[in-house]
C-alpha cells in the first residue's frame, strides 16, 4: 500500500510536471507567434507607407499626363480639321498644334515598392485583400497602358515622324510651341505640301483616337490609385 501510495504521488507529480512543460511550451509558442505577428505587422506597415508614397507621386504624375493626353488629342483633332478643309487662320496655329502632337511625352509610374514586393513573391504580407487586389489591378493596367503607348509611338513613326522629317522644319515648330506669340517666318509652301499628304492626315486621326484611349485608361488607373490611397491611410490608422 505504501508503495502504491508513493507511486500514485509520483505519477501525480510527473503528470503535473508534464502539464507544466506543455503549458510552458504553449506559452512560449504563443509568445513567439505574437512576436512574429508583431514583426510582420511592422514590416507590413513599412511596406504600405512606402507604397503610399509611390501612389501619392503617381497621383500627381497621372493627373499631369491625363491633361497632356487631352491637349494632344485636341491638337490632333484640330490638325485633322485642316486636312478636311478648315481654313488655317495663322500659320503659327498649324505649327503649334503640329508640334504639340508630335512632341513625345510619356509617364513612367513610380510603383517601385509594390513592384519589389511582387518580384519577391511576398504580396501576401499585405493582409488587406482589397488593397492587395487593387494594387495588382493597377500593376496589370500599367502593362496594358504601356502596350497601347508603344502602339501609338509606332503610329507616330510610320505616319508622322517619317513624313514630316522631309517637309517641315522641326526647329520652327518647337519655337512656336514654346512661345505661341513669337514672330518668325514660317513656310506656307511646306504646310501646303504637308496638307496634301494622306498618310499624315491618317497619322493625326490615329493620334486623336489613341490619345483619347490612353486618357481613358489613365483616368481609370487614377481612380484606382486614389481609392487605394484612401484604403492604405485607413489601414495604417487602424
Secondary structure, DSSP 8 states (H G I E B T S, - for coil): -HHHHHHHHHHHHHHHHHHHHHHHHHHHHHHHHHHHHHHHHHHHHHHHHHHHHHHHHHHHHHHHHHHHHHHHHHHHHHHHHHHTT---S-HHHHHHHHHHHHS--------HHHHHHHHHT-GGG---HHHHHHHHHHHHHHHHHHHHHHHHHHHIIIIIIHHHTTTS-HHHHHHHHH-TT------HHHHHHHHT-HHHHHHHHHHHHHHHHHHHHHHHHHHHHHHHHHHHHHHHH-
